[in-house]
Amino acid sequence: MNKIIPLSLISFLVLNASEIQLESINIESTVLTQVSQKAKTSADIANALSNSVPSIDLSRRSGIANDIYIRGQKRDNISIEIDGTKVCGACPNRMDPPISHILANQISDIEVIEGPYDVETFGVLSGGVKIKTKAPSQKPQSELNFSYGSFNYVKVGATVSGGNNIIKLLVSGSTESSNQYKDGNGDTLAQQVVQNGDTASQFQVSEEERKSYQKKSLMAKAFINLTDNQKLRLSYTANRSDNVLYPNSKMDAIYDYSNIYSVAYDLLDISDEYKKLSLEYYYSDVEHPMGTDYRMASAGDKKIKTHTLDTTMQGTKLKNFLEVDDYQILVGLDTSKRTWDGSYYSNGNLVVKPTLTTKSIDNSLTKNIALFTKIEKEYDDFSFSFGGRYDITEISSDNITMQDNDYKGVNLNLLTTYNLSDEDKIFFGVGRASRVPDGRELYFKQNTPAGTIKITGTDDLEQTTNTELDFGYEASYDMFSFKVKGFYSMLSDYIYYQKNLKNNNFVNLDATVYGTEITGTYYASDEIIVDMSASYKRGTKNNPALGEDKDLADMAPLRINMSFNYEYANDSTAILEFKSSDRWDKIDSVNGEQEIDAWSILNMKVKHKVEQGFMLTVGVNNILDTTYTASNSYADLILVTSGEGDIMLLNEVGRYIYTNLDFKF
């Protein structure tokens, strides 16, 4: 199916019938609630977000731990925070994206920021995700979750919470695993690699039916009331993922282990104007070895190649909340430090050949300090928010042949809303933000099959600056709600990977990204609700080099979701969902992207309240067992290529049947 006629006919309709409920959508952010109750097909937050927010697309890499794009932006162009902790992955090939280090069953709500409008967080160039995990309750509560799905997907989770007036505690844990999923053709992940044609990347016969992944997680929290106006919050999250298969990569993740720690102190009601002081400290670490252990590249007497990487992220944030003459004022200080180190091994020993490199990233260190402020004010029908941030960043490496870098950035934004009536309003925003290059973009080195060193990093990169306009209209009536948002983003010194360069593949260029997102709901009756959504974006290079495509990579085409929700009993709902994508033909072919056919799928889900505290969910995704591909390829990822040189695209999951049992008591 090369063209989808309904796309051009109904793209003005909106909203997404999703597994996660949309609580509110503002000009700069979308808030998702009831995440743990709604995301039932797996712990993969990337999958849940892409099904729930029109501006987010999924980057499919495996059965779990997939990545996301916000308006076509990924990696360091967007920021991921978990309870105020900025999380970074260790893998330069995005096998452990930051979003993968937390599970759906541990989450209370998620705020998705669209655009350069977060001054509290380092590096929010074009968007970000702020994840809030479950808070402990004073009343004793327990929750058990059991899930089973196609391809022998099994998950067991439990949460216990309780306390008193002084201390509240929460402990949450889960374990899950799955065999390799099959696409609409009935091919497993291993069989998709065989069909691609790269013999060295195929799985060994003994590993062809290996599980797709095994994942365990533990979260513990303590909220302590030191006095009536002093609060202390302690949190720890451990994520343990083992043997995660990445079929269109040349290696698999032997494991991904992460630890996230945070401590927060709040002092409330200091004076009539000084409402709150908050001091936060966080630390996270990720350990990620990936190797050819299961592939034909290491069969027989061939050596097992391993690439081991570690990263840490720690920071302190001081926030002061004031109210002066009805102005809500936030003033803060933000500091952070990230380390990133990577080494190559052969049969467990460091690579020591003179023509090769031992280090991929040689202890890169990024240090940042920033001052930020945000001012909000509401009038009768008009409100505004102003934000500012000033960053000083230093980046260095232990490799003395590569230069250290210093960056300074000024981020500013203004958001306004005007109520035309009780039911209609318009909004407008303008923002400017920057982000510095990371250790991979500056310093990364890799060993080539020819036995030489390729330096893909470029150690004199400029920081990227995004100047963006956002605007829209929202209507909310008894029978329907509707919102349309548009954006126009001008990227200066955009950090981009150019495949055709012998070395120093990361370059700075100027680019433009623009698009629209439309959402809406029609309340047909008290029992029947129709939800719809659509998103479209386009990215172009302003001055492409001779022979280069003008199209910017990672820009998914027009996509539409529509669902019909029937509440047949109290807290019991049947949902039929239609998801569709236009043909992906605006591509950067020089840098590895490929045209992808249009596709449409049908999903169905029934949530049935058996009795108080007992919920049964049964669903079928991709009912018609359609074979389709939703994620494109781009040369900034090192992926498997076919004999013809095309990068391997990974098909999405075929028909998937699942059931969940949730008990609360």
C-alpha positions in Angstrom: 0.0 0.0 0.0 1.9 3.0 -1.3 -0.7 5.8 -0.7 -3.3 6.2 2.0 -6.1 8.3 0.7 -7.8 8.8 4.1 -4.7 10.6 5.4 -5.3 13.6 3.2 -9.0 13.6 4.0 -9.0 13.3 7.8 -5.7 14.8 8.8 -7.5 17.9 10.2 -9.1 15.6 12.8 -7.2 14.8 15.9 -6.2 13.0 19.1 -4.8 9.7 19.8 -6.6 6.9 21.4 -3.8 5.6 23.4 -2.7 3.5 26.3 -2.0 6.6 28.3 -4.5 9.3 29.2 -3.7 12.9 28.2 -4.5 15.1 31.1 -3.7 18.5 29.5 -1.8 19.9 26.5 -0.2 23.3 26.8 1.7 25.3 24.3 5.0 24.0 25.5 4.1 20.6 27.0 1.8 17.6 27.1 1.1 15.9 30.4 0.3 12.2 30.5 -1.3 10.6 33.6 -2.1 7.1 34.8 1.0 5.8 33.0 1.4 2.6 35.1 -2.3 1.8 34.7 -2.4 2.4 31.0 0.8 1.1 29.5 0.2 -2.7 29.4 2.0 -4.2 26.5 5.5 -3.9 27.9 7.8 -1.8 30.1 9.1 0.1 27.1 8.3 3.8 27.7 9.3 4.8 24.2 6.5 2.6 22.8 4.0 4.0 25.2 5.0 7.6 24.5 4.9 7.2 20.7 1.3 5.8 21.0 0.2 8.7 23.2 1.8 12.0 22.0 1.5 13.1 18.3 4.8 14.8 18.4 6.7 11.7 19.4 7.9 9.0 17.0 9.5 5.6 17.9 13.0 4.5 16.8 12.7 0.7 16.7 15.9 -1.1 17.6 14.8 -4.1 19.5 11.9 -5.7 21.4 12.5 -3.2 24.2 14.7 -0.2 25.1 13.8 1.7 22.0 14.4 5.4 21.5 12.2 8.4 20.8 12.1 11.5 18.6 10.3 14.7 19.6 9.4 16.6 16.4 12.2 14.8 14.6 14.8 15.6 17.3 16.7 12.9 19.3 19.9 12.3 21.2 21.2 15.4 23.0 18.7 17.6 21.2 16.1 16.4 23.7 16.5 15.8 27.5 15.3 13.0 29.7 14.7 13.4 33.4 13.5 11.0 36.0 12.3 12.7 39.2 14.6 15.6 38.4 17.6 13.3 37.6 19.0 13.9 34.2 19.8 10.5 32.8 22.2 9.7 29.9 22.8 6.4 28.2 26.3 4.9 27.8 26.0 3.3 24.3 26.9 5.6 21.4 24.7 3.4 19.2 21.7 4.1 21.4 21.2 0.6 22.7 20.4 2.0 26.1 18.7 5.3 25.5 17.9 7.4 28.6 14.2 6.6 28.3 14.9 2.9 28.8 16.2 3.2 32.3 12.8 3.4 33.9 9.8 1.1 33.6 6.1 2.0 32.9 4.8 0.3 36.1 6.9 2.7 38.2 5.7 5.9 36.7 3.0 8.3 37.9 2.9 10.8 35.1 5.1 12.2 32.3 5.4 15.7 31.0 6.6 16.0 27.4 8.1 19.4 26.6 7.8 20.5 22.9 10.2 23.2 22.0 13.0 25.2 23.7 10.9 26.1 26.8 12.6 24.4 29.8 15.1 26.7 31.5 15.5 24.4 34.5 17.3 21.6 32.6 20.7 21.6 30.9 20.5 21.0 27.1 16.8 21.2 26.3 17.3 22.3 22.7 14.1 21.1 21.0 12.2 19.3 23.7 12.4 17.0 26.7 10.7 14.4 28.8 10.2 14.8 32.6 9.2 11.5 34.2 7.6 11.5 37.7 7.6 8.1 39.4 5.1 7.0 42.0 5.1 8.7 45.4 4.7 6.7 48.6 1.4 7.0 50.4 0.7 7.2 54.1 -2.2 4.8 53.9 -1.0 1.2 53.4 -1.4 0.2 49.7 -0.3 -2.7 47.6 -0.5 -3.5 43.9 0.3 -6.7 42.0 0.6 -6.8 38.2 0.7 -9.9 36.0 1.1 -9.8 32.2 1.3 -12.4 29.5 1.5 -11.8 25.8 2.5 -13.3 22.4 6.0 -14.5 21.9 6.0 -15.7 25.5 6.1 -12.2 27.0 5.9 -12.6 30.8 5.9 -9.8 33.4 5.4 -9.7 37.1 5.4 -6.5 39.1 4.6 -5.5 42.7 4.4 -2.2 44.6 4.0 -1.7 48.4 3.6 1.6 50.1 2.6 3.0 53.5 3.8 5.0 56.5 2.7 7.5 59.1 2.8 11.3 59.7 6.6 11.3 59.8 7.8 8.9 57.1 6.2 7.3 54.0 7.9 4.4 52.2 7.5 2.8 48.8 9.1 -0.3 47.2 8.4 -1.4 43.7 9.9 -4.2 41.7 9.3 -6.1 38.5 10.7 -8.7 36.2 9.9 -9.4 32.6 11.2 -11.3 29.6 10.2 -12.1 26.0 11.1 -14.3 23.1 11.9 -12.6 19.8 8.8 -11.0 18.4 7.6 -12.0 14.9 6.7 -9.4 12.2 3.7 -9.7 9.9 5.6 -12.2 7.7 6.1 -14.5 10.7 9.9 -13.7 10.8 11.7 -13.5 14.2 14.4 -10.9 14.8 17.1 -13.5 13.8 15.2 -14.4 10.6 15.0 -10.7 9.6 18.8 -10.6 9.8 19.1 -13.6 7.6 16.8 -12.0 5.0 19.0 -8.9 5.0 21.9 -10.9 3.6 24.9 -9.9 5.8 26.3 -13.3 6.8 28.7 -12.0 9.5 25.8 -10.3 11.4 23.5 -13.3 11.4 23.0 -15.1 14.6 24.8 -18.4 15.2 22.6 -21.5 14.9 22.7 -22.1 18.6 21.5 -18.5 19.3 18.8 -18.1 16.7 16.0 -18.8 19.3 17.6 -16.8 22.1 15.2 -14.7 24.2 14.9 -11.1 23.0 15.6 -9.7 26.5 15.4 -10.1 30.2 14.8 -7.1 32.5 14.5 -6.5 36.2 14.0 -3.3 38.1 13.7 -2.1 41.7 12.7 1.3 43.0 12.7 2.4 46.6 11.5 5.7 48.1 11.3 7.4 51.4 9.5 10.8 52.0 10.3 12.2 55.5 8.6 15.1 57.2 11.5 16.6 59.2 9.2 19.4 60.6 5.9 20.9 59.5 7.6 22.8 56.7 10.7 20.8 56.0 10.5 17.7 53.7 13.2 15.2 52.7 12.8 12.9 49.7 15.1 9.9 49.0 14.9 7.7 46.0 16.9 4.9 44.4 16.1 3.0 41.1 18.0 0.0 39.8 17.6 -1.3 36.3 19.1 -4.6 35.1 18.7 -5.6 31.5 20.4 -8.7 30.2 21.1 -10.2 26.8 19.1 -7.6 24.8 19.1 -8.5 21.1 19.6 -5.6 18.6 19.2 -7.4 15.2 20.0 -4.6 12.9 23.1 -3.6 14.9 26.3 -5.6 14.5 26.4 -6.2 18.3 24.0 -7.1 21.1 23.8 -5.7 24.6 25.4 -8.2 26.9 23.8 -6.2 29.7 22.7 -2.7 30.6 22.9 -1.9 34.3 22.0 1.5 35.7 21.6 3.1 39.1 19.7 6.3 39.8 20.0 8.1 43.1 18.3 11.3 44.2 18.0 13.4 47.4 15.7 16.4 47.7 15.1 18.8 50.5 12.2 21.3 50.5 11.7 24.2 52.9 8.1 25.5 52.6 6.4 28.8 53.5 9.5 30.7 54.5 7.6 34.0 54.3 4.6 35.6 52.6 6.7 36.1 49.4 9.3 33.3 49.8 7.1 30.3 49.2 9.6 27.5 48.8 13.3 26.5 48.7 14.2 23.2 47.0 17.7 21.7 47.0 18.2 18.5 44.9 21.2 16.3 44.3 21.2 13.3 41.9 23.6 10.7 40.6 23.2 8.1 37.9 25.5 5.6 36.4 25.2 3.2 33.4 27.4 0.2 32.5 26.9 -1.2 29.0 29.1 -3.8 27.3 28.0 -4.9 23.8 29.5 -7.7 21.8 29.4 -10.1 18.9 29.0 -13.1 21.2 25.8 -14.4 19.5 26.7 -13.6 15.9 28.5 -15.4 13.1 31.2 -12.8 13.3 32.5 -14.7 16.4 31.7 -18.3 15.4 34.4 -21.0 15.5 37.9 -19.6 15.9 36.9 -16.0 15.3 37.4 -13.6 18.1 34.6 -12.1 20.1 34.6 -8.3 19.8 33.3 -6.3 22.7 32.8 -2.6 23.2 32.3 -1.6 26.8 31.1 1.8 27.9 30.4 3.6 31.2 28.8 6.9 31.9 27.9 8.8 35.0 25.8 11.9 35.5 25.6 13.9 38.7 24.2 17.3 39.5 22.8 19.7 42.0 19.9 22.1 41.6 18.8 24.9 43.9 15.4 26.4 43.2 13.7 29.4 44.9 10.0 29.9 44.5 8.6 33.4 45.2 5.3 35.2 44.8 5.6 39.0 44.4 2.6 41.2 43.5 0.9 38.1 41.9 4.0 37.3 39.9 5.1 33.7 40.3 8.9 33.8 40.2 11.5 30.9 40.1 15.2 31.6 40.5 17.7 28.8 40.5 21.2 27.4 40.1 22.0 24.2 38.2 25.3 22.3 38.1 26.1 19.0 36.5 29.0 16.8 35.5 29.0 13.9 33.1 31.8 11.3 32.5 31.8 9.0 29.5 34.4 6.3 28.8 34.6 3.4 26.2 37.1 0.7 25.4 37.4 -2.0 22.7 38.2 -5.7 23.7 39.0 -8.8 21.7 38.3 -12.1 23.4 38.2 -10.3 26.7 41.5 -8.4 26.2 42.0 -4.8 25.4 42.8 -4.2 21.8 46.5 -3.4 21.6 47.4 -3.6 17.9 49.4 -0.5 16.8 47.1 0.2 13.9 43.9 0.1 16.1 42.6 2.1 19.0 41.9 0.8 22.5 39.6 3.7 23.4 36.4 4.8 21.7 35.7 7.6 24.1 38.7 8.5 26.3 37.1 9.6 29.5 35.2 12.6 28.2 34.2 15.0 30.9 31.3 17.6 30.5 30.9 20.2 33.3 28.1 22.7 33.3 27.0 25.5 35.6 23.9 27.7 35.0 21.7 30.3 36.4 18.0 30.3 35.4 14.8 32.1 36.1 11.1 31.9 35.2 8.4 34.5 35.7 4.6 33.9 35.3 1.7 36.3 35.5 -2.0 35.9 34.9 -4.5 38.7 34.0 -8.2 38.4 33.2 -7.9 36.8 29.8 -4.2 37.0 29.2 -1.3 35.1 30.8 2.4 35.0 30.0 5.5 33.1 31.1 9.1 34.3 30.6 12.2 32.1 31.1 15.9 32.7 30.9 19.0 30.6 31.4 22.8 31.3 31.2 25.1 28.3 30.8 28.9 27.9 31.1 30.1 24.5 29.9 33.5 22.9 29.7 34.2 19.7 27.8 37.5 17.8 27.9 39.0 14.4 27.1 42.0 12.4 28.4 43.1 12.1 24.7 45.7 14.9 24.5 45.6 14.9 20.7 42.0 16.3 20.8 41.2 19.8 22.0 39.2 20.8 25.0 36.2 23.1 24.5 34.4 25.9 26.3 30.9 27.1 25.6 28.6 29.8 26.8 24.9 30.0 26.0 21.9 32.3 26.7 18.5 30.7 26.5 15.4 32.9 26.5 11.7 32.2 25.9 8.3 33.9 26.1 4.9 32.1 26.2 1.6 33.8 26.0 -2.1 32.7 26.1 -5.2 34.8 25.3 -8.7 33.6 26.1 -11.0 34.6 23.2 -14.0 33.3 25.2 -14.7 30.7 27.9 -14.4 28.0 25.2 -11.7 29.3 22.8 -8.1 30.5 23.3 -5.0 31.2 21.2 -1.4 30.9 22.2 2.0 31.9 21.0 5.6 31.3 22.0 9.0 32.2 21.0 12.2 30.6 22.4 15.9 30.3 21.9 18.0 27.5 23.4 21.3 25.9 22.8 23.0 22.5 23.5 26.7 21.6 23.4 28.2 18.6 21.6 28.6 15.4 23.6 31.7 13.2 24.0 30.8 11.0 21.0 30.3 13.9 18.6 33.6 15.4 19.7 35.9 12.5 20.4 34.6 9.2 19.2 37.0 6.7 17.4 36.3 3.3 15.9 38.2 0.4 14.4 37.4 -0.4 10.8 37.3 -3.8 9.2 40.3 -2.8 7.1 42.3 -2.6 10.4 42.6 1.2 10.6 41.2 3.8 12.9 38.3 6.0 11.8 37.9 9.2 13.9 34.2 10.1 13.5 34.2 12.8 16.2 35.0 16.4 15.4 36.6 18.1 18.3 36.0 21.7 17.2 32.2 21.5 16.8 30.1 24.6 17.7 27.1 24.3 20.0 23.7 24.1 18.3 21.2 26.9 18.8 17.5 26.6 18.2 15.3 29.7 17.6 11.7 28.6 17.5 8.2 30.0 17.1 5.1 28.1 18.4 1.5 29.0 17.9 -1.9 27.5 18.1 -5.6 27.5 18.8 -7.7 25.5 21.3 -11.4 25.0 21.6 -13.3 23.2 24.4 -17.0 22.6 24.2 -19.5 20.2 25.7 -19.5 17.9 22.7 -15.9 18.2 21.5 -12.5 19.6 22.2 -9.9 20.6 19.5 -6.4 21.9 19.4 -4.0 22.7 16.6 -0.3 23.5 17.3 2.2 24.7 14.8 6.0 25.3 15.1 8.8 26.7 13.0 12.3 25.9 14.2 15.5 27.5 12.9 18.6 25.5 13.8 22.0 27.2 13.7 25.2 25.1 13.7 23.0 22.0 13.9 25.2 19.0 14.7 24.7 16.4 11.9 26.4 13.2 10.8 27.8 13.2 7.2 28.4 9.7 5.9 30.6 10.5 3.0 33.5 12.1 5.0 36.6 9.9 5.6 37.0 11.3 9.2 35.3 13.9 11.4 31.8 12.9 10.3 30.0 15.2 12.7 29.6 18.7 11.2 27.8 21.9 11.9 25.1 23.1 9.4 22.1 25.3 9.4 18.6 23.7 9.1 14.9 24.4 9.4 12.2 22.1 10.9 8.5 23.0 10.8 5.3 21.1 11.3 1.9 20.8 13.0 0.2 18.6 15.6 -3.6 18.4 15.8 -5.6 16.7 18.6 -9.2 16.5 19.5 -12.0 14.5 21.1 -15.7 14.1 20.1 -18.1 13.1 22.9 -20.8 11.3 21.0 -22.6 10.3 24.2 -21.9 9.5 27.8 -20.6 6.0 26.7 -19.0 6.7 23.3 -15.9 8.9 22.8 -14.0 9.4 19.5 -10.3 10.4 19.9 -8.1 11.5 17.0 -4.6 12.9 16.4 -2.4 13.9 13.5 1.2 15.1 13.2 3.3 16.3 10.3 6.8 17.7 10.2 9.4 18.6 7.6 13.1 19.3 8.0 15.5 20.8 5.4 19.2 21.7 5.3 19.5 25.4 4.5 22.7 25.1 2.4 23.4 21.4 1.6 26.8 20.5 0.2 27.1 19.6 -3.4 25.5 16.2 -4.0 23.8 16.2 -0.6 20.1 15.8 -0.1 18.2 18.9 1.1 16.0 16.7 3.3 16.9 16.4 6.9 17.1 12.9 8.4 14.7 11.6 11.1 11.6 13.5 9.9 8.7 11.0 9.9 5.8 11.7 7.5 2.2 12.5 8.2 0.8 10.1 10.8 -2.8 9.7 12.1 -4.4 7.9 15.0 -8.1 7.5 15.6 -9.9 5.5 18.3 -13.4 4.7 19.3 -14.0 4.2 23.1 -17.1 2.6 24.4 -17.6 2.6 28.2 -20.0 -0.3 28.6 -19.8 -0.3 32.4 -18.3 1.7 35.3 -14.5 1.8 34.7 -14.9 -0.8 31.9 -14.0 0.3 28.4 -13.7 -1.3 24.9 -11.3 0.5 22.5 -10.8 0.1 18.8 -7.8 2.0 17.4 -6.7 2.9 13.9 -3.1 4.0 13.3 -1.8 5.1 9.9 1.3 6.6 8.3 1.9 8.2 4.9 4.7 7.1 2.7 8.1 8.2 4.0 9.7 9.6 0.8 11.3 12.9 2.1 14.6 11.3 3.0 18.3 12.0 3.3 19.4 9.1 1.0 23.0 10.2 0.9 23.2 9.5 4.7 21.4 6.2 4.7 17.7 6.9 4.8 15.4 4.8 2.6 11.9 5.2 1.3 9.3 3.4 3.4 5.8 2.4 2.2 2.7 3.8 3.9 1.0 1.6 6.4 -2.1 1.2 8.5 -2.9 -1.1 11.5 -5.8 -1.9 13.8 -5.6 -2.4 17.5 -8.3 -3.5 20.0 -8.3 -3.4 23.8 -10.9 -4.2 26.5 -10.4 -3.1 30.1 -12.9 -4.8 32.4 -13.3 -4.0 36.1 -14.0 -7.4 37.6 -14.6 -6.0 41.1 -13.2 -3.3 43.3 -9.4 -3.4 43.1 -9.3 -6.1 40.3 -8.9 -5.0 36.7 -8.6 -7.3 33.7 -7.2 -6.0 30.4 -7.2 -8.0 27.1 -5.9 -6.6 23.8 -4.8 -7.3 20.3 -2.3 -5.1 18.5 -1.9 -5.2 14.7 -5.1 -7.3 14.4 -4.6 -7.9 10.6 -0.9 -9.0 11.2 0.3 -6.3 8.8 4.0 -6.3 7.8 5.2 -2.7 8.1 8.2 -0.6 9.1 7.9 2.6 11.1 11.5 3.6 11.8 14.0 4.8 9.2 17.8 4.5 9.1 20.4 7.2 9.3 24.2 6.8 9.2 24.7 8.2 12.7 23.8 4.7 13.9 26.2 1.9 13.1 23.8 -0.7 11.6 23.9 -3.9 9.6 24.0 -3.4 5.8 23.0 -5.8 3.1 25.1 -7.1 0.2 23.7 -4.2 -1.9 24.8 -1.7 0.8 21.4 -0.8 2.1 21.0 -0.4 5.8 18.8 -3.0 7.4 15.4 -1.7 8.4 13.6 -3.5 11.3 10.0 -4.5 10.8 7.5 -3.7 13.6 5.7 -6.3 15.7 3.1 -8.5 13.9 -0.2 -9.6 15.6 0.3 -9.3 19.3 -2.2 -10.6 21.9 -1.8 -9.7 25.5 -3.6 -9.9 28.8 -3.0 -8.1 32.2 -4.3 -8.7 35.7 -4.0 -5.8 38.1 -4.8 -6.2 41.8 -5.0 -3.3 44.2 -5.6 -3.7 48.0 
